[in-house]
C-alpha cells in the first residue's frame, strides 16, 4: 500500500489531472494480498438480478453481498481524490466486478454521462473549469498490457462538451490511448471523458477489474434492482461511518 497516497499535495496534483486530462492514474493503490483477495472473491460470485456472464462476467452492487467489499469503497488515496473532485459529501452510485475472458470484444468509444452540452467557445477557454458530477475508478487486478483489455482514453476529451458521434474515432486530432499499468493501480476518470474498452487478444488470460462509481450528493445512487433493492444487514453492521455515508447515510439536506 502506498502510505503517501493521502498527502494533500499528491491529491491536489491528481485533481489537476482530472481537470486537464480528464483522468488520473494512481499507482500501487492495492497490495498483492488485496489483489489476491479480490480475484478470489470475484471467482466466487454468482449472477443475480441483472448480472450476466459469458465472455464478460459482470456483477453489480457487489458491496451488498459481503462486508469484504466495503474496504474497496474508500481506499486511501482514491477516496481523498474522489472527495476532492465531488465534494466531502459524495457517495457511491455503484460497485461492479468484471472478468473479461479471451475473445471479449470491448466497447466502442463513448462517454458515460454529460450533464449538459456546453458552447465550444466556453469549453475552449482555459480559465473555465468544468465541474465534475460523476467519476469512475477502475481497480486493475492484472498487469495490463496492449493485449489484455487496456482502457482507452482520449486525454482532454471531457472538454468536448458532447458525446462522440457514431463512428467518431478522435477528438482534436487525438485518438484513444491505452492505459498500460500494473496490478494494484487505479484509474479515476470523470464521466465526460471519451473512453473505450478494448479486446482481450490473449489466448489464456482473463482480465479482472473492480469498478467503483462515485457521484455528487445530488446524483442518484444506482443500486439495482432499484425498488427491490434492500441493504444487507451484515454489510451495514460492518460499515465505518464514512462507508455508511458512501452508501447513502447523509446528513439532512434541502431535498430530504
VEXMAR-415028 format. One line per field, with one value per atom (N, C-alpha, C): residue number from 0; chain; y, z, x. Coordinates in Angstrom, 3 decimals, m for minus. Each point is the difference from the previous one (the first is absolute). Layout:
N
nr = (NUM|...)
kette = (A|...)
c2 = (Y|...)
c3 = (Z|...)
c1 = (X|...)
END
This chain:
256
nr = (0|0|0|1|1|1|2|2|2|3|3|3|4|4|4|5|5|5|6|6|6|7|7|7|8|8|8|9|9|9|10|10|10|11|11|11|12|12|12|13|13|13|14|14|14|15|15|15|16|16|16|17|17|17|18|18|18|19|19|19|20|20|20|21|21|21|22|22|22|23|23|23|24|24|24|25|25|25|26|26|26|27|27|27|28|28|28|29|29|29|30|30|30|31|31|31|32|32|32|33|33|33|34|34|34|35|35|35|36|36|36|37|37|37|38|38|38|39|39|39|40|40|40|41|41|41|42|42|42|43|43|43|44|44|44|45|45|45|46|46|46|47|47|47|48|48|48|49|49|49|50|50|50|51|51|51|52|52|52|53|53|53|54|54|54|55|55|55|56|56|56|57|57|57|58|58|58|59|59|59|60|60|60|61|61|61|62|62|62|63|63|63|64|64|64|65|65|65|66|66|66|67|67|67|68|68|68|69|69|69|70|70|70|71|71|71|72|72|72|73|73|73|74|74|74|75|75|75|76|76|76|77|77|77|78|78|78|79|79|79|80|80|80|81|81|81|82|82|82|83|83|83|84|84|84|85|85|85|86|86|86|87|87|87|88|88|88|89|89|89|90|90|90|91|91|91|92|92|92|93|93|93|94|94|94|95|95|95|96|96|96|97|97|97|98|98|98|99|99|99|100|100|100|101|101|101|102|102|102|103|103|103|104|104|104|105|105|105|106|106|106|107|107|107|108|108|108|109|109|109|110|110|110|111|111|111|112|112|112|113|113|113|114|114|114|115|115|115|116|116|116|117|117|117|118|118|118|119|119|119|120|120|120|121|121|121|122|122|122|123|123|123|124|124|124|125|125|125|126|126|126|127|127|127|128|128|128|129|129|129|130|130|130|131|131|131|132|132|132|133|133|133|134|134|134|135|135|135|136|136|136|137|137|137|138|138|138|139|139|139|140|140|140|141|141|141|142|142|142|143|143|143|144|144|144|145|145|145|146|146|146|147|147|147|148|148|148|149|149|149|150|150|150|151|151|151|152|152|152|153|153|153|154|154|154|155|155|155|156|156|156|157|157|157|158|158|158|159|159|159|160|160|160|161|161|161|162|162|162|163|163|163|164|164|164|165|165|165|166|166|166|167|167|167|168|168|168|169|169|169|170|170|170|171|171|171|172|172|172|173|173|173|174|174|174|175|175|175|176|176|176|177|177|177|178|178|178|179|179|179|180|180|180|181|181|181|182|182|182|183|183|183|184|184|184|185|185|185|186|186|186|187|187|187|188|188|188|189|189|189|190|190|190|191|191|191|192|192|192|193|193|193|194|194|194|195|195|195|196|196|196|197|197|197|198|198|198|199|199|199|200|200|200|201|201|201|202|202|202|203|203|203|204|204|204|205|205|205|206|206|206|207|207|207|208|208|208|209|209|209|210|210|210|211|211|211|212|212|212|213|213|213|214|214|214|215|215|215|216|216|216|217|217|217|218|218|218|219|219|219|220|220|220|221|221|221|222|222|222|223|223|223|224|224|224|225|225|225|226|226|226|227|227|227|228|228|228|229|229|229|230|230|230|231|231|231|232|232|232|233|233|233|234|234|234|235|235|235|236|236|236|237|237|237|238|238|238|239|239|239|240|240|240|241|241|241|242|242|242|243|243|243|244|244|244|245|245|245|246|246|246|247|247|247|248|248|248|249|249|249|250|250|250|251|251|251|252|252|252|253|253|253|254|254|254|255|255|255)
kette = (A|A|A|A|A|A|A|A|A|A|A|A|A|A|A|A|A|A|A|A|A|A|A|A|A|A|A|A|A|A|A|A|A|A|A|A|A|A|A|A|A|A|A|A|A|A|A|A|A|A|A|A|A|A|A|A|A|A|A|A|A|A|A|A|A|A|A|A|A|A|A|A|A|A|A|A|A|A|A|A|A|A|A|A|A|A|A|A|A|A|A|A|A|A|A|A|A|A|A|A|A|A|A|A|A|A|A|A|A|A|A|A|A|A|A|A|A|A|A|A|A|A|A|A|A|A|A|A|A|A|A|A|A|A|A|A|A|A|A|A|A|A|A|A|A|A|A|A|A|A|A|A|A|A|A|A|A|A|A|A|A|A|A|A|A|A|A|A|A|A|A|A|A|A|A|A|A|A|A|A|A|A|A|A|A|A|A|A|A|A|A|A|A|A|A|A|A|A|A|A|A|A|A|A|A|A|A|A|A|A|A|A|A|A|A|A|A|A|A|A|A|A|A|A|A|A|A|A|A|A|A|A|A|A|A|A|A|A|A|A|A|A|A|A|A|A|A|A|A|A|A|A|A|A|A|A|A|A|A|A|A|A|A|A|A|A|A|A|A|A|A|A|A|A|A|A|A|A|A|A|A|A|A|A|A|A|A|A|A|A|A|A|A|A|A|A|A|A|A|A|A|A|A|A|A|A|A|A|A|A|A|A|A|A|A|A|A|A|A|A|A|A|A|A|A|A|A|A|A|A|A|A|A|A|A|A|A|A|A|A|A|A|A|A|A|A|A|A|A|A|A|A|A|A|A|A|A|A|A|A|A|A|A|A|A|A|A|A|A|A|A|A|A|A|A|A|A|A|A|A|A|A|A|A|A|A|A|A|A|A|A|A|A|A|A|A|A|A|A|A|A|A|A|A|A|A|A|A|A|A|A|A|A|A|A|A|A|A|A|A|A|A|A|A|A|A|A|A|A|A|A|A|A|A|A|A|A|A|A|A|A|A|A|A|A|A|A|A|A|A|A|A|A|A|A|A|A|A|A|A|A|A|A|A|A|A|A|A|A|A|A|A|A|A|A|A|A|A|A|A|A|A|A|A|A|A|A|A|A|A|A|A|A|A|A|A|A|A|A|A|A|A|A|A|A|A|A|A|A|A|A|A|A|A|A|A|A|A|A|A|A|A|A|A|A|A|A|A|A|A|A|A|A|A|A|A|A|A|A|A|A|A|A|A|A|A|A|A|A|A|A|A|A|A|A|A|A|A|A|A|A|A|A|A|A|A|A|A|A|A|A|A|A|A|A|A|A|A|A|A|A|A|A|A|A|A|A|A|A|A|A|A|A|A|A|A|A|A|A|A|A|A|A|A|A|A|A|A|A|A|A|A|A|A|A|A|A|A|A|A|A|A|A|A|A|A|A|A|A|A|A|A|A|A|A|A|A|A|A|A|A|A|A|A|A|A|A|A|A|A|A|A|A|A|A|A|A|A|A|A|A|A|A|A|A|A|A|A|A|A|A|A|A|A|A|A|A|A|A|A|A|A|A|A|A|A|A|A|A|A|A|A|A|A|A|A|A|A|A|A|A|A|A|A|A|A|A|A|A|A|A|A|A|A|A|A|A|A|A|A|A|A|A|A|A|A|A|A|A|A|A|A|A|A|A|A|A|A|A|A|A|A|A|A|A|A|A|A|A|A|A|A|A|A|A|A|A|A|A|A|A|A|A|A|A|A|A|A)
c2 = (m1.195|1.195|1.247|0.979|1.250|0.904|0.051|0.737|1.505|0.477|1.438|0.431|m0.961|0.281|1.081|0.215|0.976|1.388|0.199|1.308|1.045|1.139|1.018|0.466|0.127|0.464|m0.997|m1.297|m1.019|m0.016|0.143|0.075|1.203|1.136|1.205|m0.204|m0.675|m0.288|m0.892|m1.011|m0.902|0.709|0.882|0.762|0.883|0.596|0.819|m0.839|m1.236|m0.887|m0.286|m0.155|m0.198|1.204|1.192|1.202|0.190|m0.369|0.256|m1.176|m1.212|m1.178|m0.776|0.153|m0.743|m1.287|m0.335|m1.241|0.136|m0.881|m0.075|m1.473|m0.391|m1.369|m0.022|m0.809|m0.128|m1.330|0.042|m1.198|m0.656|m1.326|m0.779|0.303|0.115|0.211|m1.288|m1.138|m1.305|m0.732|m0.786|m0.845|m1.412|m0.852|m1.338|m0.820|0.175|m0.736|0.435|1.298|0.506|m0.457|0.015|m0.463|m1.450|m0.833|m1.404|m0.187|0.782|m0.086|0.356|1.053|0.428|m0.984|m0.511|m0.965|m1.257|m0.454|m1.169|0.311|1.196|0.370|0.082|0.538|0.076|m1.397|m0.904|m1.382|m0.694|0.465|m0.633|0.582|1.095|0.657|m0.824|0.073|m0.639|1.080|m0.076|1.032|0.066|1.220|0.241|1.222|0.162|1.176|0.244|1.130|0.384|m0.341|m0.796|m0.438|m0.849|m0.144|m0.900|m0.606|m1.102|m0.705|m0.540|m0.288|m0.465|0.372|0.620|0.530|1.126|0.667|0.987|m0.436|m0.105|m0.206|1.359|0.420|1.337|m0.110|0.408|m0.140|1.379|0.361|1.314|0.016|1.190|0.232|m1.043|m0.295|m1.054|0.405|1.311|0.440|m0.592|m0.368|m0.458|m1.505|m0.712|m1.457|m0.514|0.774|m0.460|1.209|0.090|1.129|0.124|m1.068|0.046|1.163|0.314|0.996|1.425|0.223|1.356|0.740|m0.685|0.653|0.602|m0.459|0.467|1.159|0.489|1.210|1.263|m0.072|1.204|m0.269|m0.488|m0.302|1.282|m0.043|1.177|0.519|1.299|0.625|0.174|m1.054|0.070|0.767|m0.274|0.673|1.487|0.368|1.424|0.731|m0.663|0.611|0.106|m1.049|0.044|1.118|0.160|1.049|1.388|0.121|1.289|0.379|m1.003|0.249|0.233|m0.701|m0.052|0.528|0.411|0.533|m0.988|0.532|m0.838|m0.822|0.327|m0.774|m0.863|m0.303|m0.865|m1.403|m0.781|m1.364|m0.954|m1.278|m1.038|m0.219|m0.045|m0.296|m1.374|m0.733|m1.362|m0.587|m1.324|m0.733|m1.311|m0.173|m1.147|m0.761|m1.310|m0.868|m0.599|m0.140|m0.456|m1.101|m0.931|m0.893|0.051|0.347|0.085|m1.136|m0.989|m1.213|0.145|m0.900|0.030|0.018|0.902|0.163|1.158|0.540|1.158|1.139|0.687|0.962|1.452|0.280|1.369|0.832|1.321|0.929|1.170|0.511|1.103|1.284|0.965|1.300|0.624|0.430|0.530|0.936|0.568|0.877|m0.520|m0.067|m0.563|0.941|1.276|0.931|1.431|0.775|1.427|0.736|0.863|0.694|0.832|0.766|0.818|0.332|0.233|0.447|1.485|0.365|1.371|0.579|1.318|0.618|m0.341|m0.298|m0.357|1.119|1.252|1.135|0.044|m0.331|m0.013|m1.097|m1.186|m1.124|0.186|0.787|0.262|1.048|0.705|1.044|m0.654|0.141|m0.669|0.489|1.134|0.510|m0.614|m0.716|m0.631|m1.401|m0.284|m1.312|m0.733|m1.079|m0.758|m0.838|0.232|m0.778|m1.478|m0.848|m1.444|m0.398|m0.963|m0.537|m1.469|m0.774|m1.442|m0.357|m0.852|m0.562|m1.514|m0.700|m1.457|m0.400|m0.919|m0.582|m1.406|m0.263|m1.346|m0.506|m1.065|m0.645|m1.233|0.057|m1.069|m1.103|m1.233|m1.156|m0.898|0.503|m0.641|1.075|m0.428|0.888|0.178|1.239|0.281|0.368|m0.863|0.295|0.251|0.186|0.381|m1.070|m1.249|m1.089|m0.334|0.501|m0.389|1.150|0.321|0.932|1.327|0.691|1.296|0.974|0.816|1.091|1.021|0.482|0.998|1.350|1.053|1.334|1.017|1.066|1.148|1.147|0.299|1.062|1.320|0.653|1.302|m0.023|m1.170|m0.072|0.293|0.071|0.391|1.422|0.757|1.366|0.076|m1.144|0.029|0.565|m0.179|0.530|m0.836|m1.194|m0.879|m1.412|m0.965|m1.369|m0.206|m1.043|m0.260|m0.317|0.481|m0.359|m1.436|m0.683|m1.374|m0.050|m0.892|m0.154|0.966|0.950|0.962|m0.697|0.241|m0.734|0.899|1.321|0.885|1.319|0.782|1.326|0.946|1.096|0.986|m0.665|m0.996|m0.680|m1.071|m0.195|m1.010|m1.263|m1.130|m1.288|m0.682|m1.011|m0.673|m0.595|0.189|m0.502|m1.066|m1.111|m1.043|0.394|m0.340|0.186|m1.322|m0.035|m1.196|0.169|m0.994|0.167|m1.359|0.014|m1.214|m0.366|m1.273|m0.441|0.821|0.509|0.847|1.474|0.390|1.395|0.306|1.279|0.425|1.189|m0.003|1.113|0.661|1.292|0.748|0.961|m0.096|0.897|0.587|1.179|0.709|m0.470|0.145|m0.627|0.598|1.220|0.624|m0.477|m0.697|m0.418|m1.002|0.181|m0.979|m1.167|m1.177|m1.170|m1.229|m1.076|m1.237|m1.188|m1.139|m1.263|m0.727|m0.675|m0.670|m1.517|m0.694|m1.444|m0.731|m1.179|m0.934|m0.848|0.321|m0.670|m1.163|m0.313|m1.093|m1.327|m1.071|m1.330|m0.602|0.459|m0.721|0.876|1.326|0.882|0.691|0.078|0.704|1.271|1.124|1.249|0.101|0.244|0.232|1.503|0.527|1.428|0.247|0.922|0.486|1.470|0.385|1.386|0.564|1.257|0.742|1.317|0.283|1.237|0.949|1.223|1.020|1.137|0.534|1.129|1.068|1.197|1.063|m0.369|0.663|m0.281|m0.058|0.861|0.088|m0.921|m0.801|m0.996|m1.280|m0.525|m1.174|m1.221|m0.810|m1.252|m1.068|m0.825|m0.952|m1.429|m0.284|m1.296|m0.885|m0.783|m0.910|m1.168|m0.552|0.299|1.095|1.098|1.206|m0.200|m0.008|m0.106|m1.266|m0.994|m1.275|m0.133|1.061|m0.040|0.146|m0.814|0.102|m0.166|0.836|m0.136|m1.287|m0.630|m1.180|0.445|m0.474|0.433|m0.282|m1.096|m0.318|1.038|0.487|1.031|1.306|0.416|1.241|m0.058|m1.148|m0.147|0.128|m0.324|0.023|1.338|0.927|1.273|0.924|0.721|1.144|1.180|1.078|1.180|0.537|0.024|0.496|m0.924|m1.294|m0.948|0.099|0.249|0.195|1.244|1.056|1.181|m0.325|m0.719|m0.353|m0.838|m0.772|m0.814|0.741|1.272|0.805|0.567|m0.212|0.546|1.435|0.944|1.392|0.808|1.111|0.988|0.596|0.461|0.586|1.178|0.086|1.091|0.512|0.903|0.737|m0.911|m1.097|m0.826|m1.284|m0.120|m1.219|0.097)
c3 = (0.000|0.000|0.000|m0.821|m0.065|1.142|1.064|1.190|m0.209|m1.051|m0.277|m0.844|m0.316|m0.958|0.471|1.311|0.498|0.163|m0.376|0.152|m0.781|0.633|m0.692|m1.323|m0.060|m1.235|m1.130|0.323|m1.016|m0.457|0.930|m0.372|m0.900|0.321|m0.814|m1.406|m0.107|m1.316|m0.829|0.643|m0.703|m0.378|0.868|m0.300|m1.223|m0.091|m1.163|m1.269|0.091|m1.164|m0.439|0.959|m0.347|m0.752|0.365|m0.665|m1.380|m0.143|m1.270|m0.959|0.499|m0.857|0.014|1.088|0.143|0.769|0.412|0.735|0.785|0.975|0.773|0.263|m0.185|0.268|1.343|0.921|1.343|0.083|0.383|0.068|1.379|0.005|1.237|1.024|m0.472|0.916|0.773|m0.655|0.625|0.140|1.077|0.142|m0.490|m0.006|m0.575|0.749|1.325|0.766|m0.401|m0.147|m0.406|m1.421|m0.883|m1.372|0.011|0.749|0.090|0.628|1.035|0.664|m0.968|m0.772|m0.913|m1.148|m0.549|m1.094|0.481|1.202|0.566|0.229|0.538|0.274|m1.289|m1.051|m1.283|m0.536|0.172|m0.466|0.724|1.198|0.770|m0.310|m0.745|m0.257|m0.929|0.251|m0.852|m0.504|m1.259|m0.535|0.748|0.306|0.555|m0.706|0.073|m0.553|m1.448|m0.256|m1.358|m0.331|0.804|m0.328|m1.271|m0.636|m1.155|m0.074|m0.739|m0.126|m1.412|m0.369|m1.340|m0.269|m1.159|m0.227|0.982|0.451|1.068|1.155|1.191|1.230|0.685|0.278|0.545|1.186|1.176|1.241|0.614|0.245|0.495|1.533|0.573|1.437|0.880|m0.302|0.765|1.455|0.294|1.390|0.911|m0.563|0.812|0.230|m0.528|0.085|1.190|0.416|1.086|0.530|1.306|0.529|m0.593|m0.573|m0.599|m0.967|m0.755|m1.067|0.531|1.256|0.522|m0.018|0.310|0.071|m1.332|m1.082|m1.331|m0.478|0.875|m0.299|0.329|0.989|0.470|0.220|m1.037|0.079|0.200|0.843|0.204|m1.320|m0.154|m1.229|m0.994|m0.234|m0.945|0.580|1.243|0.580|0.207|0.358|0.144|m1.338|m1.088|m1.316|m0.399|0.259|m0.312|0.767|1.267|0.809|m0.441|m0.428|m0.498|m1.299|m0.818|m1.298|0.108|0.924|0.013|1.282|0.947|1.252|1.140|1.202|1.180|0.336|m0.607|0.228|m1.211|m0.849|m1.149|0.479|m0.903|0.363|m1.159|0.278|m1.009|m0.741|m1.325|m0.785|m0.655|0.277|m0.504|0.303|0.112|0.130|m0.760|m1.060|m0.885|m0.193|m0.114|m0.230|m1.401|m0.636|m1.388|m0.172|m0.877|m0.575|m1.515|m0.708|m1.462|m0.545|m0.577|m0.427|m1.405|m0.391|m1.376|m1.016|m0.970|m0.993|0.284|1.227|0.339|m0.965|m0.507|m1.086|0.465|1.274|0.482|m0.266|m0.017|m0.210|m0.837|m0.877|m0.880|0.791|m0.643|0.610|0.461|1.254|0.545|1.171|0.505|1.162|0.974|1.290|0.954|0.289|0.207|0.367|m0.225|m0.668|m0.214|0.570|0.975|0.641|m1.017|m0.806|m1.033|m1.057|m1.211|m1.044|0.211|m0.143|0.243|m1.258|m0.142|m1.181|m0.120|m1.213|m0.221|0.425|m0.209|0.366|1.506|0.778|1.452|0.420|m0.570|0.375|m0.475|m1.057|m0.497|0.823|0.842|0.839|1.151|0.053|1.063|1.400|0.118|1.325|0.518|m0.867|0.428|0.515|1.233|0.612|0.053|m0.756|m0.097|1.256|0.754|1.229|m0.310|0.937|m0.133|0.756|m0.553|0.635|0.376|m0.858|0.209|m0.407|0.777|m0.349|0.208|m0.822|0.099|0.287|0.937|0.290|m0.586|m0.765|m0.446|0.878|0.731|0.804|m0.767|m0.519|m0.861|0.837|m0.285|0.760|m0.821|m1.158|m0.834|m0.428|m0.434|m0.766|m1.364|m0.399|m1.236|m1.096|m1.021|m1.168|m1.193|m1.173|m1.178|m0.414|0.408|m0.412|1.010|1.236|1.051|0.337|m0.931|0.229|0.628|m0.479|0.618|m0.214|1.007|m0.157|m0.949|m0.951|m0.960|0.362|m0.009|0.364|m1.014|m0.201|m0.783|0.972|0.329|0.980|m0.425|0.965|m0.238|m0.620|m0.418|m0.732|0.868|1.318|0.859|m0.302|m0.686|m0.367|m1.394|m0.568|m1.276|0.170|1.182|0.254|m0.592|m0.461|m0.638|m0.018|m0.330|m0.168|m1.418|m0.243|m1.364|m0.927|m1.223|m1.009|m0.445|m0.504|m0.496|m1.025|0.239|m0.901|0.238|0.903|0.281|0.748|m0.412|0.560|0.585|m0.069|0.552|0.422|0.761|0.429|m0.040|m0.721|m0.155|m0.461|m0.885|m0.541|0.905|1.175|0.932|m0.086|m0.097|m0.048|1.363|0.260|1.308|0.302|1.231|0.462|1.068|m0.043|1.011|1.335|1.076|1.345|0.393|m0.080|0.343|1.431|0.829|1.421|0.648|1.294|0.738|0.888|0.366|0.959|1.276|0.495|1.189|m0.301|m1.272|m0.382|m0.178|0.067|m0.158|m0.951|m0.854|m0.897|0.454|0.325|0.307|m1.154|m0.606|m1.118|0.164|m0.553|0.112|m1.088|0.242|m0.855|m1.396|m0.189|m1.316|m0.931|0.545|m0.794|m1.076|m1.214|m1.055|0.255|0.105|0.290|m0.650|m0.001|m0.628|0.718|m0.158|0.463|m1.192|0.188|m1.124|0.145|m1.032|m0.070|0.921|0.409|0.618|m1.126|m0.412|m1.129|0.440|1.293|0.490|m0.230|0.107|m0.170|1.320|1.093|1.254|1.250|m0.159|1.162|0.110|1.213|0.297|0.766|m0.449|0.725|1.128|1.207|1.177|0.297|0.282|0.232|1.032|0.914|0.903|m0.310|m0.213|m0.233|1.215|0.305|0.999|m0.647|m0.004|m0.573|1.138|m0.065|1.015|m0.621|0.746|m0.479|1.060|m0.446|0.951|0.793|1.101|0.914|m0.724|m0.983|m0.661|m1.223|m0.259|m1.070|0.589|m0.626|0.546|0.052|1.015|0.123|m0.888|m0.633|m1.021|0.550|0.964|0.660|m0.565|m0.995|m0.597|0.968|m0.048|m0.914|0.516|0.458|0.334|1.029|m0.370|0.985|0.834|m0.520|0.712|0.731|m0.005|0.675|1.506|0.756|1.458|0.467|0.946|0.539|0.811|m0.149|0.765|1.432|1.013|1.384|0.454|m0.457|0.389|m0.550|m1.179|m0.596|0.778|0.294|0.740|1.375|0.644|1.339|m0.030|m1.142|m0.114|m0.492|m0.412|m0.592|1.026|m0.457|0.746|m0.254|0.788|m0.273|m1.417|m0.507|m1.369|m1.009|0.207|m0.927|0.046|1.162|0.091|m0.798|0.093|m0.809|m1.490|m0.377|m1.407|m0.514|0.880|m0.397|0.144|0.452|m0.038|1.309|1.100|1.283|0.136|m0.558|m0.040|1.120|0.290|0.868|m0.746|0.753|m0.617|m0.885|m1.173|m0.939|m0.553|m0.973|m0.472|m0.564|m0.651|m0.682|0.734|1.230|0.767|0.692)
c1 = (0.847|m0.847|0.883|m0.336|0.733|m0.461|0.801|m0.413|0.012|0.674|0.014|m1.177|m0.883|m1.075|m0.943|m0.107|m0.959|0.603|1.260|0.627|m0.792|m0.346|m0.801|0.608|1.328|0.631|m0.208|0.054|m0.204|m1.453|m0.929|m1.417|m0.246|0.597|m0.169|0.552|1.128|0.589|m0.926|m0.563|m0.918|m1.295|m0.482|m1.200|0.238|1.162|0.312|0.003|0.485|m0.028|m1.431|m0.931|m1.406|m0.556|0.454|m0.481|0.633|1.280|0.685|m0.067|0.216|0.024|m1.312|m0.765|m1.246|0.150|1.215|0.251|1.299|0.165|1.242|0.302|1.231|0.440|0.720|m0.521|0.565|0.736|1.242|0.819|m0.082|0.051|0.127|m1.098|m1.222|m1.121|m0.305|0.190|m0.212|1.324|0.134|1.188|m0.319|0.991|m0.173|m1.049|m0.097|m1.008|m1.404|m0.206|m1.312|m0.361|0.977|m0.242|m0.452|0.700|m0.379|m1.362|m0.297|m1.302|m1.126|0.187|m1.043|m0.194|1.072|m0.138|m0.730|0.348|m0.678|m1.477|m0.300|m1.388|m0.813|0.589|m0.708|m0.276|0.949|m0.204|m1.144|m0.338|m1.075|m1.375|m0.067|m1.275|m0.887|m1.291|m1.002|m0.952|m0.439|m0.888|m1.332|m0.445|m1.328|m0.585|m1.312|m0.671|0.435|0.675|0.374|1.446|0.659|1.361|m0.035|1.136|0.068|1.391|0.086|1.266|0.147|1.224|0.333|1.441|0.288|1.341|0.293|m1.062|0.099|m0.878|0.595|m0.764|m0.104|m1.224|m0.236|m0.951|0.473|m0.758|m0.222|m1.255|m0.369|m0.124|0.144|m0.242|0.689|1.256|0.672|0.213|0.000|0.163|m1.062|m1.153|m1.122|0.012|0.994|0.013|0.797|0.983|0.871|0.764|0.248|0.770|1.402|0.531|1.335|0.160|m1.056|0.105|0.036|m0.376|m0.103|1.331|1.072|1.312|0.419|m0.616|0.383|m0.870|m0.875|m0.762|0.786|0.882|0.689|1.484|0.639|1.428|0.820|1.036|0.842|0.554|0.004|0.459|m1.125|m0.744|m1.113|m1.183|m0.350|m1.172|0.277|1.225|0.322|m0.157|0.381|m0.142|m1.469|m0.773|m1.432|m0.691|0.335|m0.627|0.450|1.254|0.482|m0.701|m0.301|m0.625|m1.492|m0.664|m1.466|m0.623|0.827|m0.514|0.152|0.153|0.193|m1.232|m1.139|m1.224|m0.364|0.982|m0.277|m0.370|m0.557|m0.355|0.277|m0.162|0.212|m1.308|0.057|m1.200|0.079|1.059|0.100|1.369|0.056|1.265|m0.187|0.750|m0.192|1.300|m0.106|1.148|m0.096|1.156|0.059|1.055|m0.312|1.012|m0.164|1.053|m0.022|0.868|m0.645|0.681|0.589|0.905|0.520|m1.136|0.110|m1.050|m0.942|0.031|m0.831|0.318|m1.039|0.215|0.063|m0.220|0.122|m1.233|0.169|m1.106|0.496|m0.859|0.370|0.229|0.628|0.247|m1.322|m0.030|m1.238|0.296|m1.046|0.044|m1.045|0.323|m0.954|m1.171|0.304|m1.073|0.453|m0.843|0.225|m1.198|0.216|m1.117|m0.763|0.727|m0.631|1.047|m0.457|0.909|0.276|1.275|0.425|0.635|0.014|0.610|1.479|0.434|1.399|0.935|m0.423|0.857|0.247|m1.022|0.160|0.972|m0.158|0.846|1.440|0.185|1.350|0.730|m0.717|0.593|0.764|1.318|0.768|m0.320|m0.662|m0.352|m1.295|m0.735|m1.253|0.297|m0.422|0.204|m1.328|m0.103|m1.242|m0.197|m1.081|m0.215|m0.231|0.367|m0.222|m1.255|m0.724|m1.197|0.160|0.658|0.196|1.419|0.636|1.307|m0.045|0.751|0.096|1.433|0.162|1.310|0.066|1.043|0.328|1.140|m0.238|1.037|0.451|1.222|0.505|0.631|m0.401|0.458|0.906|0.429|1.014|0.997|1.181|0.860|m0.669|m0.229|m0.719|1.000|0.082|0.814|m0.912|0.576|m0.781|m0.998|0.218|m0.879|m1.088|0.133|m0.933|m0.951|m0.865|m1.115|0.404|1.038|0.281|m1.157|m0.271|m0.946|0.607|m0.798|0.455|m0.600|0.804|m0.474|0.512|m0.764|0.465|0.224|1.247|0.259|m0.639|m0.641|m0.598|m1.376|m0.477|m1.266|m1.215|0.187|m1.128|m0.456|0.844|m0.351|m0.610|m0.356|m0.715|m1.400|m0.579|m1.330|m1.117|0.328|m0.986|0.560|m0.856|0.467|0.521|0.803|0.470|m1.168|0.078|m0.993|0.242|m1.026|0.196|1.137|0.946|1.126|1.147|m0.179|1.075|1.128|1.234|1.137|1.082|m0.178|1.017|m0.643|0.750|m0.455|1.192|m0.148|1.083|1.300|m0.153|1.174|0.590|m0.580|0.521|m0.850|0.660|m0.676|0.112|m0.817|0.060|1.370|0.444|1.294|m0.222|0.762|m0.177|0.608|m0.694|0.540|0.670|1.318|0.768|0.493|m0.254|0.273|0.237|0.240|0.283|m1.179|m0.075|m1.008|0.137|m1.115|0.002|m0.112|0.180|m0.173|m1.489|m0.332|m1.393|m0.056|m0.998|m0.267|m1.293|0.050|m1.218|m0.244|m1.186|m0.303|m1.391|m0.172|m1.261|m0.960|m1.292|m1.002|m0.077|0.536|m0.047|1.116|0.994|1.162|m0.404|0.485|m0.200|0.966|m0.552|0.825|m0.620|0.752|m0.469|0.608|m0.659|0.563|0.590|1.115|0.650|m0.092|0.413|m0.149|0.969|m0.418|0.932|0.574|1.214|0.646|0.879|m0.024|0.818|m0.712|0.777|m0.573|m0.462|0.577|m0.240|m0.023|m0.177|m0.025|m1.348|m0.513|m1.243|0.327|m0.556|0.204|m1.016|0.484|m0.827|m0.006|m1.192|m0.143|m1.094|0.257|m1.039|m0.221|m1.258|m0.367|m0.717|0.301|m0.780|m0.406|m1.297|m0.524|m0.363|0.520|m0.265|m0.809|m0.952|m0.787|m0.147|m0.303|m0.322|m1.247|m0.187|m1.102|m1.343|m0.219|m1.292|m0.109|1.014|m0.080|m0.588|m1.035|m0.693|0.907|m0.193|0.736|m0.635|0.844|m0.449|0.036|m0.855|0.027|m1.112|0.338|m0.980|m0.254|m1.226|m1.114|m0.937|0.553|m0.745|m1.108|m1.246|m1.078|0.098|0.675|0.119|1.337|0.798|1.302|m0.182|0.716|0.023|1.442|0.416|1.343|0.126|1.132|0.351|0.325|m0.722|0.266|1.430|0.588|1.382|0.964|m0.275|0.842|m0.130|m1.220|m0.194|0.650|m0.076|0.580|1.521|0.606|1.461|0.537|m0.882|0.428|0.657|1.012|0.500|m0.937|0.095|m0.834|0.162|1.219|0.209|m0.673|0.123|m0.625|m1.518|m0.575|m1.454|m0.407|0.804|m0.305|0.099|1.025|0.164|m1.164|m0.610|m1.146|m1.327|0.052|m1.216|m0.488|0.725|m0.447|0.527|m0.735|0.422|m0.645|0.624|m0.640|m1.195|m0.966|m1.194|0.382|m0.638|0.264|m1.316|0.085|m1.173|m1.100|0.379|m1.005|m0.316|0.443|m0.276|m1.356)
END
